[in-house]
Amino acid sequence: RAGRPYARSVPSKHCLPKAALPDPGLVFDTLLLREKFEEHPGGISSLFFAFA
């Protein structure tokens, strides 16, 4: 119903064991690692935009 806090009340049918999950380091290197660093022209930190 609208206006109520969301909570997952249905149990998952397909639980993955922790051994089946990929290595967190591999996930980071594959998805988040950047090729090269490009400094912002105004010298603004990228965290500034994350907190905005």
Secondary structure as UniProt FT lines:
FT   TURN            2..3
FT   HELIX           18..20
FT   HELIX           24..31
FT   TURN            41..42
FT   HELIX           46..51
//
